[in-house]
Amino acid sequence: MKKPFPLLAFMTLFVLALAGSASAQTSSVDKPKNEIEVRGVFAVPTGSANFSGTTNSNSTIDFRRDFDFNTRLGLQLRYAYRSTNGKHKIVADYNQTSWNRNRVLSRTFVFEGNTYVANAAIDSNLKLRTFRLMYAYRWGNEKFRIGPMIDIGVVNTHLELNGLTNNGTRSADGGVSKFAATIGYDIDYEVSPSVQLFHNLGAIKFSGDNLFHTEAGVKIFPSHHFGASGGYKWERYKYDENAPNFIRVNQHGPFFGGLVRF
């Protein structure tokens, strides 16, 4: 049975968009309050994971050394609402990226109780999905806004392996799905009515878990309601799951997208 993670994310984005649209209809200000954005994000993951239940040196796998994942294009859906006075900003976004790689292992390691042997082919699949809600309270004027932000959501990471073990060909999977929250800041700068700069950063460290995300970019609006965006983002997550098991994922890369505002 498939998990309802993407469906719940899409439903939340849709409801927020309807709520923001209703609010915008009561405003006498012409400046758009709502944005819906679709992005493509290029990223290659690095990091490590241990799902063996031991601390042996061959129980920790390395994404770059063992699998050499390639750069892939991920999907990001994003909704943003800004209040009439610009002080309040609400964002909901959903990200999903999958990496798949088939290669010959250079070493032997243990994963979920299976010993995958060196010099044998292995098929690996890594999925990273995040959903978050952000609120920022900003100070400034019509051109520049900055202020503290807090976000909450869910981070889901899943690694699946299929290859030759010391007991024949085996498939195994492990992952972590956890509630996530960060605090940080949010910045918007309107260079002109058709050009906007933005930056956001959040981080937290709690009970062995470490979360960090940041992005910066530009939005260009050739028309009042339609525009394009581009920039760079970086995310890093480390989660402990029944120690000594853990997963650490680091991904960064450029993004581009299209958006509509109303």
N, C-alpha and C positions, 0 to 999 in steps of 0.2 A: 504494500500500500504506500503510495507516494505521500510525502509529508506536505501539509498545506502551507508551507512557508511562503512560496511565491504568491499564492492566491491571497493570503492574508495581507501581504505587503501591497499588492495591487488594489485590493479593496480599500485599504486605509488611505492610499494616495487618492483614490477616486472620491471618497467621502470628504477628505480635506479640501479637495478642489471644489466640490459643490458648496461646502461651507464658506470658503473664501469667495466664491462667485456671488453668493447671496449677500455677503457683507459688502462687496464692491458695488452692488446695485443700489445700496442705500447711501453711498458716498457721493458728494457733489464735486469731488476732486477728479480731474481727468487722468491724473497719473495712474498707470496700471498698478494694481496691488497684488496680482496673482501671476505666477509663472509656472509653466509646465515645461520640463526640459527632458530630452532624451539624449544620452551621451554614449559614445563608444570610448572605452578606456583600454589603451595598450599597456600591458603589464607582464612582467616575468617574475615568478615567485622565488624567493630564497627562504631558507629557514631549516628547521629540523623537527623531528617528532620521535616520541618513544611511546609505544603501546605494547611493550613486552612485559611490563610489571617488574622489571629488574633494572639495575644500574650498570650492567655490564657494558663494556666499551662497544661491543657489536650490537647493542640493542637500540642505539640512537641512529636514525637514518637522516641523511642530509639531502635536501631537495636538489641542490645544484650538483653535488658530487655523485649521488647515486642515480638521479633521474635526468638531470640536465634539461629541465622543462624549457620550452621555447616561449617567446613572446606571443601572447594571445590577445584577441580583442574581446573585452568583456562588455556587459550592458549595465548602464545605470539609468534609473528612472527617478526623476526629482520634481517635487512640488514645493514652491516657496510662496509664502504670504507675508506682506508687509503692511502694517497698519497705516492709516491715513497720515498720522504725524511722523511715521518712520521710526518710532521708538521700538516697536515690537516686530520681531521677525520669527516666523515659524517655518521650519523646513522638514519635509519627510522624504527620505530617499531609500531606494532599494538597489543593491549592487549584486551582480552575479558574474563570476568568471570561472571557467573550467580549463584545466590543462591536462593534456593526455600525451604520453610518451611511451614508445616501445624501444628498448635498448638492451644491450648486454651488460650485466652487472660486473663491476670491477672488483667487488668484494662480497663477502658473506655477511648477512645481518639477520637479526631476528625481528619479526613483526607479528603481533597478535598470536604468539605461540608457534609461528611457522618460521623455519630457518631457510631463507632464500639464499641459494648458493651462487658463488662467483662463477663467471664465464657462462652463465645461462641467461636466456632472454627473459625479460619481464615487461609486463604491460602495467603502467601506472596511471592513475587518474586522480587529480586533486581538484576539489571544488571549494570555492570560498564564496559565501553568501552573507550579506549584511543588510540589516534593516534598522533604520534609526529615525527618531524624532528629535528635532532640535528646537530650542527656544533661546533667543538672544534679546537682551535689552540694551539698546544702543543710544548713545548721546551723539550730538552733532547738529548738522543743518541739512538742507536739501541736497547738498553735494557730497557730504562726507558723514559717515556713520561708523562708530566703533563702540563696542561694549562687550560685557561678559556673556558667555553662552554655556548652556548645559544640554547634553543630549543623552538619550537613553535608547536602547534597542536590543537587538539580538545578533550575535555573530555565530555563524555556523561554518565549520571546516570539516571536510570529509576526504579521507585518503583511501583509495582502493588499489590493491595489488593483485596481479594474477601472473604466476610464474612457477618455475621449477623449484621445489624444496627438497630437503633430504628425505621426504616421504612421498615424493611424486609431485605432480602439478597441483597447486592449491591456490584458492582465492581467499583473500582476507581484506577486511576493511575496518577502519577505526576513525573516530572523529569526535569533535566536541561541539556542543551547541550551548551557548551561555548567554545570559543577560549581560549587557554591557552598558556602561555609563561613563562619560568623560566630561570634564569641565575645561573651558578655555576662553577664546575670544572670537569675535566675528567682525569683519570690516567690509564696508561697501564704499566705493568712491566713484561718483558720477563725473567723468571727465567732460562729457557733453551729453545732451539728450540721447545721442545714438551710441555712446561708448561708455561702458562701465567696467571698473576693476573690482575684484573681490578677493578676499582671503579669509580662511577659516582654519582654526587649530584647536584640537582637543586632546587631552591626555589624562591618564590616571594610573595609579599603581596601588593594588589592593590584594592582600592575602595571596601573593605569588602570581597574580594575574597582572599583566602589563598591556595597556592599550594606548595607541598613539595614532592620530590621523591629522593630515593637513592637506590643504589644496589652495592654489592661487591661479587666477586666470583673468580673462577678459571676455566681455559680452559686447557684441556689435549688433545694432538694430538698424538695418537699412529701411525698415518701415516701422510704424508705430507699434504693431502687434507681433511682428515676427523678427527673429534674430538668430544669430549663431554664437557659439561659445567655444573657447579653447583654453587650455591651461595644463597644469601638471599637478598630480596628486601622489601622496605617499601614505601608506598604511602599514602599521606594525602591530601584530597581536601575539601575545603569549598567554597560554592558558594551561594551568595544571589540572589534571583529571585523574583523581585517585593516585597520588604520587607513589612511585616516581614517573608515572605517565604524564606526558605533556605534549603540546604542539605549539610551535612558534612559526609564524608566517610573516614575511616581510615582502610587500609588493609596492612598486612605484612605476610611474610612467605618464606619458602625455594623454590628454583626452580631448575630444572634440564633440560637438553636438549642435542640435537645433532646438529652438525654444519658441514658445508662444506666450504672450503676456496679455492680460485683460483686466 
